[in-house]
Each structure stands twice: as structure tokens, then as C-alpha cells.
């Protein structure tokens, strides 16, 4: 098989791990469009507790994402993934049987404790070749996006027939299905991807946090998910107030989400071909802010909400799709795992903050105030992102290296970075690995291998 294509193992890895990821995210997302409507019979119901219940999983996800990745290094990827799915199922069962919003929130927090995102991606890296790894990751990322769209469809349909508890029962079933897939269909890794590509290292995390360009992306993804969660704390109730029944919400969500996806694709293609990625990035943030601000003016019309949601999700889809790739490009060559760990934690922490912000404001004021607050936070991101410097597109290559001393490592790095097309070279003695960031069209892999071998 051609090295430019996924082999059978990589295809199986991509499909099965994407399924596990999608089942889990589907269960998390389905609650967003319905809890504010169908949770009103729960003891202790209030806008603040709705926000906490929607966002609670984000806090535990953010706190445990990196530790779970470390545990997977020690005890094995599959064991940690299965353990995480068991926790997720337990949290779902607790929430399904809950009669109060407090127990639903506890269940959501337990769901988040099954923080397996980093471990699933690490296993995907273990089971794929260097040159095919981005394709495997892209399949997983695409399935996460599709799971959000299907959640907007399934959530209102399930909740209208079976209530909030029905969603949690379905979520528990999906978690158990994920466990079956992991144990029976996901391949077992024989080889490990280099640690720098999969796992967060404590010393590296401190460097990542202090890196101004990566910090902009970490804060950005936090704000992106803050606005999403805050919006859905009040949006379903606002649609009902506008005369659109809860069982009809999917008729608005699904066309908007799929149209937003199709409108986002040409923006991404043009930005890459014309090398206008920063302009597209800044423009997307501005579109998000404008959509949220306009939402405060037209929220008493279902058609107005649909138009604003379309603008918001065109921006959201573009930013969600491009930011992980930017993290990979900006991260030092041997710190990709750490960079993605911090980025993922910021993403989930944003969901938690969005739930608190949306719920707190909705407790004292209107939905329009929540939209305005989300827009204001977006303006802050716009200011932060304006100083971002996007590096040239590059590819990560790693090579096995047999050297004994720090001086040899420095000499090898100096020789490699002098090669045409090499942007950055890092030699890690402890891993017996050399990491290269390269311009793919200019880089000669055989030449680099000859230098490493010598």
C-alpha cells in the first residue's frame, strides 16, 4: 500500500476511536439544548444551577485531562479509556435517576471525570505512522463535529418523549457501547508514538503556559467554548418564548449547523491557498462577536435567532477546526503533547465558565444580557488575538537517534537545522528521538536520515 494512504490498521483505528469519541461527546452535547426546558421539574431548578449542570463536566474534564494522559502512559491506553467510560456511565446513571438539579450536576461532574480525550488521541498516535497521523486525527475531529450536530437533533427528540432522564439513560448506553468497541474492535498498540507527540510533561506545561502565542490560543479556545455554553443556557427558553415549541427546535438547529459547515469550508480553503489565515482567524472572531451582539437585538424572532446562529456557527466551526492545527504548528517540536494537553484543558474549562456566566446573569437579568456578555468576552478575545503571529505551515517529523551526550545532541541539532526546509530541530536524549519541524515541499527526509545515522 502507498505510504500516502491509510493502511488497514490505521483505518480501523480512525473509525473505532472516532466512534468512541463521538458516542461520548454525543452524550455530553445532547443536554445543552434541552436542560433549561425539560429540567424545570427538578428540585432546586434555577438558571444558575442550569448553567452549573451544563458546565460541570467541563471543570472535571479540565482538571483531569492531563493526569489521565499520564496514567495512560503508566497503565496503558485501553485501561484508562475503559475506566474513563465506566466513570462516564456511572455519572450518567446518577443523573438519570436524579430528582434534583443538584444530583444532575453531580452526575455531570462525574461524567467529566472520565476525561479520556487526551488518551484517545494518544492511542490514535500510537497506532498510526508519522505521515498518516494527521489524517487519523482529522477523522476523529470530524466525528466530534458531527456528534454536535446529531446531538442538536437527538436531544430535543429524546427529551420530548422521555425527559431529561431519558437523555442520561441513552448516554449511559452509549458509554457502554464505547467500552465494547474499545475491548473488541480498537486495535491494541504494539508500538508507542514518541512521548513528545502524545503526553504532557509537567516542565513542558510551564513553558507552554508562558509561550505568548500558544497562550493566545489557549485563552481563545476557552472563550470560544465559554460563549457556546453560555448561549445554550438561555437560548432554548428564548426560542420557546418566541413561539417555537421545544419539539421543533431541531428543525432550526440542524439546517443552521449543516449550512454553517458548508459555508465554513470555502473560507478555510481560501485562507490556506491565499495565505490569509490570520485574516480569516480574526475575521471569524469578529463574526462571532457580531452574531452574538446582533442576537441581543433580534432574539424575539426565531428567524432572527436562526440568522445569528448561522453566523456564529460559521465562525465557531472555522475556529474549532483550525485552532488545534495552529497549536501543533506553534508548539516546540518535542512538546506537542504538552501543548495539546493545555489546549484541551482550556477548552473544557471554558465550558465550565460559560455555564457559570450564563446561569449567573440569567438569574438576575434577561437572555439578551447573556448574549451581550458573551459578545463582550469575544471582544476581549479579538484584542488578544490581534497580536498573534501564525508561523509558516510545517510538518512534524521524528527520527530514532542513537547518541550518548548532550554535546552530540547539540551538534546533531545544529546540522539538521541547517538543512533546507528544516524550521526547527530538537534532539531529546531521554527518548532517543529527534523532532523536526519542516516545510514539506522543501525538506529531504533521506538527507536528514543520513545525518542522523552518521
Secondary structure, DSSP 8 states (H G I E B T S, - for coil): --TTS--HHHHHHHHHHHHHHHHHHHHHHTTTTTHHHHTTTSBT--HHHHHHHHHHHHHHHHHHHHHHHHHHHHH-HHHHHHHHHHHHHHHHHHHHT-SBHHHHHHHHHHHHH---HHHHHHHHHHTS-GGGHHHHHHHHHHHHHHHHHHHHHHHHHHHHHHHHHHHHHHHHHHHHHHHHHHHHTS---SS---HHHH---HHHHHHHHH-HHHHHHHHHHHHHHHHHHHHHHHHHHHHHHTT--GGGHHHHHHHHHHHHHHHHHHHHHHHHHTT-HHHHHHHHHHHHHHHHHHHHHHTTSHHHHHHHHHHHHHHHHHHHHHHHHHHHHHS-TT-HHHHHHHHHHHHHHHHHHHHHHHHHHHHHS-HHHHHHHHHHHHHHHHHHHTT-------EEEEEE----SHHHHHHHHHHHHTSTTEEEEEEEGGGTEEEEEE-TTT--HHHHHHHHH-
